[in-house]
Amino acid sequence: MKFKVGDKVKEIPKIHGDKVLTIRRIDKDEDCFFEETTGFAHSYGLYKYYEKLTLDDLEFGDIVTFKTGIKTINTRYYFISDNGVIFNKNCYNNDLTSSDTFNNTIIKVERVGNIIWERNESKVKEMTMKEISEALGYEVKIIKEE
């Protein structure tokens, strides 16, 4: 059995859409039942989706895309691009950010043709007035800009 209760997965045929599903129960036939829907899917039609991925989670053959747009294949010690450029894995932190000056932070990982992880770098942080006040340490009043 490749999955366990609590795993985050996506479906290959996308019967339940493109959303991430959480396995709540697995029966003896390896049918997986989800928390987010009343439906189920057999485990062969699922793949693990990572909300957080580390360098240690990468598997041989994963397709790794850098922030610069370069696509590489993951090997034991290196990322190798299709034109033969080699990137040493020692230049990466465990959170898949680049520790060198080239800004080759990893933004997407694909496994067997499926996106298993994508970096979410939203520049906008949504906050309530209460959260803003707590962060600043004092009350805030919004006024109209002129």
C-alpha positions as CSV (number, residue, x, y, z in Angstrom):
1,M,0.0,0.0,0.0
2,K,1.6,3.3,-1.1
3,F,-0.8,5.6,0.8
4,K,-1.9,6.0,4.4
5,V,-4.8,7.8,6.1
6,G,-4.1,11.5,6.3
7,D,-2.0,11.6,3.0
8,K,-2.7,14.6,0.7
9,V,-3.3,13.3,-2.8
10,K,-4.5,14.4,-6.3
11,E,-6.3,12.3,-8.8
12,I,-4.9,11.5,-12.3
13,P,-8.3,11.4,-14.0
14,K,-9.5,14.5,-11.9
15,I,-12.9,13.1,-11.2
16,H,-13.1,15.4,-8.2
17,G,-11.5,18.3,-9.9
18,D,-7.9,19.5,-9.5
19,K,-8.1,20.0,-5.7
20,V,-5.9,18.4,-3.1
21,L,-7.8,15.6,-1.3
22,T,-7.1,14.1,2.2
23,I,-7.5,10.3,2.6
24,R,-9.8,9.5,5.5
25,R,-10.2,5.8,5.0
26,I,-8.7,3.0,2.8
27,D,-10.6,-0.3,2.4
28,K,-9.2,-3.8,1.6
29,D,-9.5,-3.2,-2.1
30,E,-7.3,-0.1,-1.8
31,D,-10.2,2.3,-2.5
32,C,-9.4,5.6,-0.9
33,F,-12.2,7.7,0.7
34,F,-11.7,11.4,1.1
35,E,-12.6,14.0,3.8
36,E,-13.5,16.7,1.3
37,T,-16.0,14.7,-0.7
38,T,-18.3,11.7,-0.5
39,G,-16.5,10.1,-3.4
40,F,-13.6,7.7,-3.6
41,A,-10.9,6.6,-6.0
42,H,-8.7,3.5,-6.3
43,S,-5.2,4.1,-5.2
44,Y,-3.7,3.5,-8.7
45,G,-5.5,6.6,-9.8
46,L,-3.9,8.8,-7.2
47,Y,-0.5,10.4,-6.6
48,K,0.9,12.0,-3.5
49,Y,0.8,15.8,-3.3
50,Y,3.1,17.6,-1.0
51,E,2.1,20.8,0.8
52,K,5.7,21.0,2.0
53,L,8.6,19.4,0.1
54,T,12.2,19.1,1.2
55,L,15.4,18.2,-0.7
56,D,15.3,14.8,1.0
57,D,11.8,14.1,-0.5
58,L,13.0,14.4,-4.1
59,E,13.2,11.1,-6.0
60,F,15.5,10.1,-8.8
61,G,13.9,11.2,-12.1
62,D,11.8,14.0,-10.7
63,I,11.5,17.0,-13.0
64,V,12.6,20.1,-11.1
65,T,11.9,23.6,-12.4
66,F,13.9,26.6,-11.1
67,K,12.7,30.2,-10.6
68,T,14.8,31.1,-13.7
69,G,12.6,28.7,-15.8
70,I,15.3,26.1,-16.3
71,K,13.9,22.5,-16.1
72,T,16.2,19.8,-14.8
73,I,16.1,16.1,-13.9
74,N,16.9,15.1,-10.4
75,T,19.7,12.6,-9.9
76,R,21.5,11.4,-6.7
77,Y,23.8,14.4,-6.4
78,Y,22.9,16.8,-9.2
79,F,20.1,18.5,-11.2
80,I,20.9,18.1,-14.9
81,S,19.2,20.3,-17.6
82,D,18.4,19.0,-21.1
83,N,21.4,20.8,-22.5
84,G,23.8,19.2,-20.0
85,V,24.2,22.0,-17.5
86,I,24.8,20.4,-14.1
87,F,23.6,22.0,-10.8
88,N,25.1,20.6,-7.6
89,K,22.5,19.8,-5.0
90,N,25.0,21.1,-2.3
91,C,23.9,24.6,-3.5
92,Y,20.4,24.1,-2.2
93,N,18.9,24.4,1.3
94,N,16.5,21.6,2.5
95,D,13.5,23.9,1.8
96,L,14.5,23.9,-1.9
97,T,15.8,27.5,-1.9
98,S,19.1,28.3,-3.6
99,S,22.1,28.9,-1.3
100,D,24.1,30.4,-4.2
101,T,24.0,33.8,-5.9
102,F,22.2,32.6,-9.1
103,N,18.7,32.6,-7.6
104,N,17.9,29.1,-8.9
105,T,15.3,28.5,-6.2
106,I,13.1,25.5,-7.0
107,I,9.5,26.5,-7.7
108,K,8.0,23.2,-9.1
109,V,8.5,19.5,-8.9
110,E,6.9,16.9,-11.2
111,R,6.9,13.2,-10.8
112,V,5.7,10.8,-13.5
113,G,4.1,13.7,-15.4
114,N,2.2,15.1,-12.4
115,I,2.9,18.2,-10.4
116,I,3.5,17.0,-6.8
117,W,4.6,20.4,-5.4
118,E,4.6,24.1,-6.3
119,R,6.1,27.0,-4.4
120,N,3.4,29.5,-3.4
121,E,5.1,32.9,-3.2
122,S,2.2,35.3,-3.0
123,K,3.4,38.8,-2.5
124,V,0.1,39.9,-1.0
125,K,-0.7,38.9,2.5
126,E,-4.4,39.1,3.4
127,M,-5.0,40.4,6.9
128,T,-8.0,41.6,8.9
129,M,-8.0,45.0,10.7
130,K,-7.5,43.1,14.0
131,E,-4.4,41.2,12.6
132,I,-2.9,44.5,11.3
133,S,-3.4,46.1,14.7
134,E,-1.9,43.1,16.5
135,A,1.1,43.1,14.2
136,L,1.7,46.8,14.7
137,G,0.9,46.8,18.4
138,Y,-1.7,49.6,18.2
139,E,-5.1,50.3,16.7
140,V,-5.3,51.3,13.0
141,K,-7.9,53.5,11.2
142,I,-8.1,53.3,7.4
143,I,-8.3,56.7,5.8
144,K,-8.8,57.6,2.1
145,E,-5.7,58.4,0.1
146,E,-5.7,61.8,-1.6
